[in-house]
Amino acid sequence: MGTHIKKMRKENKLSQSQLSFMAEIAESTLLRIENGKHIASINTLISIAKALEIPMKELMDFEIYTELNSRGSQIL
């Protein structure tokens, strides 16, 4: 999920500092989430989604797709 958040951040032309400020989380926390070294709480994910102006579902759908795809499952 961290790489997806990073991709979305870059698509919105935001720095880590800007997104962390907008989401009201520590920049170090965002860095660790994007690098896969920290599992974000649901509250943190909601804050990030709001800051990126995307529905929370968009973050979650990506995670489900990635997990299924890594297991070799087909998504119809």
N, CA, C and O atoms as a GROMACS GRO file, in nm:
protein
  304
    1MET      N    1   0.082  -0.118   0.000
    1MET     CA    2   0.000   0.000   0.000
    1MET      C    3   0.087   0.125   0.000
    1MET      O    4   0.050   0.228  -0.056
    2GLY      N    5   0.203   0.116   0.062
    2GLY     CA    6   0.292   0.231   0.070
    2GLY      C    7   0.335   0.282  -0.065
    2GLY      O    8   0.341   0.403  -0.088
    3THR      N    9   0.365   0.190  -0.157
    3THR     CA   10   0.407   0.233  -0.290
    3THR      C   11   0.291   0.300  -0.364
    3THR      O   12   0.313   0.390  -0.444
    4HIS      N   13   0.170   0.255  -0.338
    4HIS     CA   14   0.053   0.317  -0.400
    4HIS      C   15   0.033   0.458  -0.345
    4HIS      O   16   0.004   0.551  -0.421
    5ILE      N   17   0.050   0.476  -0.216
    5ILE     CA   18   0.038   0.608  -0.156
    5ILE      C   19   0.144   0.701  -0.215
    5ILE      O   20   0.116   0.816  -0.247
    6LYS      N   21   0.264   0.650  -0.228
    6LYS     CA   22   0.374   0.730  -0.286
    6LYS      C   23   0.340   0.770  -0.429
    6LYS      O   24   0.362   0.884  -0.469
    7LYS      N   25   0.287   0.675  -0.507
    7LYS     CA   26   0.250   0.704  -0.645
    7LYS      C   27   0.142   0.811  -0.650
    7LYS      O   28   0.151   0.904  -0.730
    8MET      N   29   0.041   0.798  -0.566
    8MET     CA   30  -0.067   0.896  -0.562
    8MET      C   31  -0.014   1.034  -0.520
    8MET      O   32  -0.055   1.137  -0.574
    9ARG      N   33   0.077   1.034  -0.423
    9ARG     CA   34   0.137   1.161  -0.378
    9ARG      C   35   0.210   1.229  -0.493
    9ARG      O   36   0.195   1.349  -0.514
   10LYS      N   37   0.288   1.152  -0.566
   10LYS     CA   38   0.365   1.209  -0.677
   10LYS      C   39   0.274   1.255  -0.791
   10LYS      O   40   0.300   1.357  -0.854
   11GLU      N   41   0.167   1.178  -0.816
   11GLU     CA   42   0.071   1.219  -0.920
   11GLU      C   43   0.007   1.354  -0.885
   11GLU      O   44  -0.028   1.432  -0.973
   12ASN      N   45  -0.007   1.380  -0.755
   12ASN     CA   46  -0.064   1.507  -0.708
   12ASN      C   47   0.044   1.613  -0.690
   12ASN      O   48   0.017   1.722  -0.639
   13LYS      N   49   0.167   1.581  -0.731
   13LYS     CA   50   0.280   1.674  -0.723
   13LYS      C   51   0.300   1.728  -0.582
   13LYS      O   52   0.322   1.848  -0.561
   14LEU      N   53   0.293   1.636  -0.484
   14LEU     CA   54   0.312   1.672  -0.344
   14LEU      C   55   0.442   1.612  -0.292
   14LEU      O   56   0.478   1.500  -0.328
   15SER      N   57   0.511   1.685  -0.208
   15SER     CA   58   0.628   1.632  -0.140
   15SER      C   59   0.578   1.553  -0.018
   15SER      O   60   0.462   1.563   0.020
   16GLN      N   61   0.666   1.475   0.041
   16GLN     CA   62   0.630   1.404   0.163
   16GLN      C   63   0.594   1.504   0.273
   16GLN      O   64   0.502   1.481   0.350
   17SER      N   65   0.667   1.611   0.277
   17SER     CA   66   0.640   1.715   0.377
   17SER      C   67   0.501   1.774   0.358
   17SER      O   68   0.428   1.793   0.456
   18GLN      N   69   0.464   1.802   0.235
   18GLN     CA   70   0.333   1.861   0.208
   18GLN      C   71   0.220   1.764   0.244
   18GLN      O   72   0.124   1.802   0.311
   19LEU      N   73   0.232   1.638   0.199
   19LEU     CA   74   0.127   1.541   0.227
   19LEU      C   75   0.116   1.513   0.376
   19LEU      O   76   0.005   1.504   0.430
   20SER      N   77   0.227   1.499   0.443
   20SER     CA   78   0.222   1.471   0.587
   20SER      C   79   0.157   1.588   0.661
   20SER      O   80   0.081   1.567   0.756
   21PHE      N   81   0.184   1.710   0.618
   21PHE     CA   82   0.121   1.828   0.678
   21PHE      C   83  -0.029   1.826   0.654
   21PHE      O   84  -0.108   1.850   0.746
   22MET      N   85  -0.068   1.798   0.530
   22MET     CA   86  -0.210   1.797   0.495
   22MET      C   87  -0.286   1.686   0.567
   22MET      O   88  -0.402   1.702   0.604
   23ALA      N   89  -0.219   1.573   0.587
   23ALA     CA   90  -0.282   1.458   0.654
   23ALA      C   91  -0.268   1.465   0.806
   23ALA      O   92  -0.324   1.383   0.879
   24GLU      N   93  -0.193   1.563   0.851
   24GLU     CA   94  -0.169   1.583   0.995
   24GLU      C   95  -0.103   1.460   1.059
   24GLU      O   96  -0.144   1.413   1.166
   25ILE      N   97   0.001   1.411   0.990
   25ILE     CA   98   0.081   1.300   1.044
   25ILE      C   99   0.227   1.342   1.036
   25ILE      O  100   0.263   1.433   0.961
   26ALA      N  101   0.311   1.276   1.112
   26ALA     CA  102   0.454   1.307   1.109
   26ALA      C  103   0.513   1.267   0.974
   26ALA      O  104   0.477   1.164   0.917
   27GLU      N  105   0.603   1.349   0.925
   27GLU     CA  106   0.668   1.319   0.797
   27GLU      C  107   0.742   1.186   0.805
   27GLU      O  108   0.745   1.110   0.708
   28SER      N  109   0.803   1.158   0.919
   28SER     CA  110   0.875   1.031   0.936
   28SER      C  111   0.780   0.912   0.927
   28SER      O  112   0.818   0.805   0.878
   29THR      N  113   0.657   0.930   0.973
   29THR     CA  114   0.556   0.823   0.963
   29THR      C  115   0.521   0.797   0.818
   29THR      O  116   0.514   0.682   0.775
   30LEU      N  117   0.498   0.903   0.742
   30LEU     CA  118   0.467   0.888   0.600
   30LEU      C  119   0.583   0.820   0.527
   30LEU      O  120   0.560   0.732   0.444
   31LEU      N  121   0.704   0.860   0.556
   31LEU     CA  122   0.822   0.799   0.495
   31LEU      C  123   0.825   0.648   0.522
   31LEU      O  124   0.850   0.569   0.431
   32ARG      N  125   0.799   0.610   0.646
   32ARG     CA  126   0.802   0.468   0.682
   32ARG      C  127   0.687   0.392   0.616
   32ARG      O  128   0.705   0.276   0.578
   33ILE      N  129   0.571   0.454   0.603
   33ILE     CA  130   0.458   0.390   0.534
   33ILE      C  131   0.492   0.368   0.388
   33ILE      O  132   0.473   0.258   0.335
   34GLU      N  133   0.543   0.471   0.322
   34GLU     CA  134   0.576   0.460   0.180
   34GLU      C  135   0.686   0.358   0.154
   34GLU      O  136   0.688   0.296   0.048
   35ASN      N  137   0.775   0.339   0.249
   35ASN     CA  138   0.884   0.243   0.233
   35ASN      C  139   0.849   0.104   0.285
   35ASN      O  140   0.933   0.014   0.285
   36GLY      N  141   0.724   0.085   0.329
   36GLY     CA  142   0.680  -0.045   0.375
   36GLY      C  143   0.734  -0.086   0.510
   36GLY      O  144   0.735  -0.205   0.543
   37LYS      N  145   0.780   0.010   0.588
   37LYS     CA  146   0.838  -0.021   0.718
   37LYS      C  147   0.742   0.007   0.833
   37LYS      O  148   0.776  -0.010   0.950
   38HIS      N  149   0.621   0.051   0.798
   38HIS     CA  150   0.521   0.083   0.900
   38HIS      C  151   0.383   0.052   0.842
   38HIS      O  152   0.352   0.088   0.729
   39ILE      N  153   0.302  -0.016   0.921
   39ILE     CA  154   0.165  -0.043   0.880
   39ILE      C  155   0.078   0.068   0.937
   39ILE      O  156   0.071   0.087   1.058
   40ALA      N  157   0.014   0.140   0.849
   40ALA     CA  158  -0.066   0.255   0.890
   40ALA      C  159  -0.195   0.210   0.957
   40ALA      O  160  -0.256   0.110   0.918
   41SER      N  161  -0.235   0.285   1.058
   41SER     CA  162  -0.364   0.260   1.122
   41SER      C  163  -0.475   0.305   1.028
   41SER      O  164  -0.450   0.378   0.932
   42ILE      N  165  -0.594   0.261   1.055
   42ILE     CA  166  -0.709   0.301   0.972
   42ILE      C  167  -0.727   0.452   0.978
   42ILE      O  168  -0.763   0.514   0.877
   43ASN      N  169  -0.704   0.513   1.094
   43ASN     CA  170  -0.718   0.658   1.106
   43ASN      C  171  -0.615   0.731   1.021
   43ASN      O  172  -0.646   0.833   0.960
   44THR      N  173  -0.494   0.679   1.016
   44THR     CA  174  -0.390   0.739   0.933
   44THR      C  175  -0.424   0.727   0.786
   44THR      O  176  -0.405   0.821   0.709
   45LEU      N  177  -0.476   0.611   0.745
   45LEU     CA  178  -0.515   0.592   0.605
   45LEU      C  179  -0.629   0.685   0.567
   45LEU      O  180  -0.631   0.740   0.456
   46ILE      N  181  -0.723   0.704   0.657
   46ILE     CA  182  -0.833   0.798   0.631
   46ILE      C  183  -0.778   0.939   0.613
   46ILE      O  184  -0.820   1.011   0.522
   47SER      N  185  -0.684   0.978   0.698
   47SER     CA  186  -0.624   1.111   0.687
   47SER      C  187  -0.550   1.129   0.555
   47SER      O  188  -0.559   1.234   0.492
   48ILE      N  189  -0.477   1.026   0.514
   48ILE     CA  190  -0.404   1.033   0.388
   48ILE      C  191  -0.500   1.041   0.270
   48ILE      O  192  -0.481   1.121   0.179
   49ALA      N  193  -0.605   0.960   0.273
   49ALA     CA  194  -0.704   0.961   0.165
   49ALA      C  195  -0.770   1.098   0.155
   49ALA      O  196  -0.789   1.151   0.045
   50LYS      N  197  -0.805   1.156   0.269
   50LYS     CA  198  -0.866   1.290   0.268
   50LYS      C  199  -0.770   1.393   0.212
   50LYS      O  200  -0.809   1.478   0.132
   51ALA      N  201  -0.644   1.385   0.253
   51ALA     CA  202  -0.544   1.481   0.204
   51ALA      C  203  -0.524   1.467   0.053
   51ALA      O  204  -0.501   1.567  -0.016
   52LEU      N  205  -0.530   1.345   0.002
   52LEU     CA  206  -0.514   1.321  -0.142
   52LEU      C  207  -0.645   1.343  -0.218
   52LEU      O  208  -0.648   1.338  -0.341
   53GLU      N  209  -0.751   1.368  -0.143
   53GLU     CA  210  -0.884   1.389  -0.202
   53GLU      C  211  -0.929   1.270  -0.286
   53GLU      O  212  -0.979   1.286  -0.397
   54ILE      N  213  -0.908   1.150  -0.229
   54ILE     CA  214  -0.954   1.027  -0.293
   54ILE      C  215  -1.037   0.949  -0.191
   54ILE      O  216  -1.018   0.964  -0.070
   55PRO      N  217  -1.128   0.866  -0.239
   55PRO     CA  218  -1.205   0.786  -0.145
   55PRO      C  219  -1.116   0.679  -0.080
   55PRO      O  220  -1.026   0.625  -0.144
   56MET      N  221  -1.142   0.651   0.044
   56MET     CA  222  -1.068   0.548   0.116
   56MET      C  223  -1.071   0.417   0.039
   56MET      O  224  -0.974   0.341   0.039
   57LYS      N  225  -1.183   0.390  -0.026
   57LYS     CA  226  -1.200   0.268  -0.104
   57LYS      C  227  -1.089   0.252  -0.208
   57LYS      O  228  -1.045   0.140  -0.237
   58GLU      N  229  -1.044   0.362  -0.263
   58GLU     CA  230  -0.939   0.355  -0.366
   58GLU      C  231  -0.808   0.301  -0.308
   58GLU      O  232  -0.738   0.225  -0.375
   59LEU      N  233  -0.776   0.338  -0.186
   59LEU     CA  234  -0.657   0.282  -0.121
   59LEU      C  235  -0.677   0.134  -0.091
   59LEU      O  236  -0.586   0.054  -0.111
   60MET      N  237  -0.795   0.098  -0.042
   60MET     CA  238  -0.822  -0.040  -0.002
   60MET      C  239  -0.835  -0.132  -0.122
   60MET      O  240  -0.785  -0.245  -0.118
   61ASP      N  241  -0.900  -0.088  -0.228
   61ASP     CA  242  -0.914  -0.171  -0.348
   61ASP      C  243  -0.778  -0.206  -0.404
   61ASP      O  244  -0.757  -0.319  -0.449
   62PHE      N  245  -0.687  -0.111  -0.404
   62PHE     CA  246  -0.552  -0.137  -0.454
   62PHE      C  247  -0.485  -0.246  -0.372
   62PHE      O  248  -0.420  -0.335  -0.428
   63GLU      N  249  -0.500  -0.241  -0.241
   63GLU     CA  250  -0.437  -0.339  -0.152
   63GLU      C  251  -0.494  -0.478  -0.177
   63GLU      O  252  -0.418  -0.575  -0.183
   64ILE      N  253  -0.624  -0.489  -0.192
   64ILE     CA  254  -0.686  -0.619  -0.217
   64ILE      C  255  -0.640  -0.674  -0.351
   64ILE      O  256  -0.606  -0.792  -0.361
   65TYR      N  257  -0.638  -0.591  -0.455
   65TYR     CA  258  -0.593  -0.634  -0.587
   65TYR      C  259  -0.449  -0.684  -0.582
   65TYR      O  260  -0.417  -0.788  -0.638
   66THR      N  261  -0.363  -0.609  -0.514
   66THR     CA  262  -0.222  -0.646  -0.506
   66THR      C  263  -0.205  -0.779  -0.435
   66THR      O  264  -0.127  -0.864  -0.479
   67GLU      N  265  -0.277  -0.798  -0.325
   67GLU     CA  266  -0.266  -0.922  -0.249
   67GLU      C  267  -0.314  -1.040  -0.332
   67GLU      O  268  -0.247  -1.144  -0.335
   68LEU      N  269  -0.427  -1.027  -0.397
   68LEU     CA  270  -0.479  -1.137  -0.479
   68LEU      C  271  -0.387  -1.165  -0.596
   68LEU      O  272  -0.360  -1.281  -0.628
   69ASN      N  273  -0.339  -1.061  -0.659
   69ASN     CA  274  -0.252  -1.077  -0.774
   69ASN      C  275  -0.121  -1.145  -0.736
   69ASN      O  276  -0.068  -1.226  -0.812
   70SER      N  277  -0.068  -1.114  -0.618
   70SER     CA  278   0.058  -1.174  -0.575
   70SER      C  279   0.041  -1.323  -0.544
   70SER      O  280   0.138  -1.399  -0.545
   71ARG      N  281  -0.083  -1.365  -0.518
   71ARG     CA  282  -0.110  -1.506  -0.492
   71ARG      C  283  -0.137  -1.582  -0.621
   71ARG      O  284  -0.157  -1.704  -0.619
   72GLY      N  285  -0.138  -1.512  -0.733
   72GLY     CA  286  -0.163  -1.577  -0.861
   72GLY      C  287  -0.310  -1.592  -0.894
   72GLY      O  288  -0.345  -1.662  -0.988
   73SER      N  289  -0.396  -1.526  -0.818
   73SER     CA  290  -0.540  -1.533  -0.844
   73SER      C  291  -0.575  -1.440  -0.958
   73SER      O  292  -0.511  -1.337  -0.979
   74GLN      N  293  -0.677  -1.479  -1.032
   74GLN     CA  294  -0.725  -1.393  -1.137
   74GLN      C  295  -0.840  -1.310  -1.085
   74GLN      O  296  -0.924  -1.359  -1.011
   75ILE      N  297  -0.843  -1.186  -1.125
   75ILE     CA  298  -0.953  -1.099  -1.090
   75ILE      C  299  -1.036  -1.078  -1.214
   75ILE      O  300  -0.984  -1.033  -1.317
   76LEU      N  301  -1.160  -1.109  -1.206
   76LEU     CA  302  -1.249  -1.098  -1.322
   76LEU      C  303  -1.316  -0.963  -1.325
   76LEU      O  304  -1.394  -0.935  -1.416
   0.00000   0.00000   0.00000
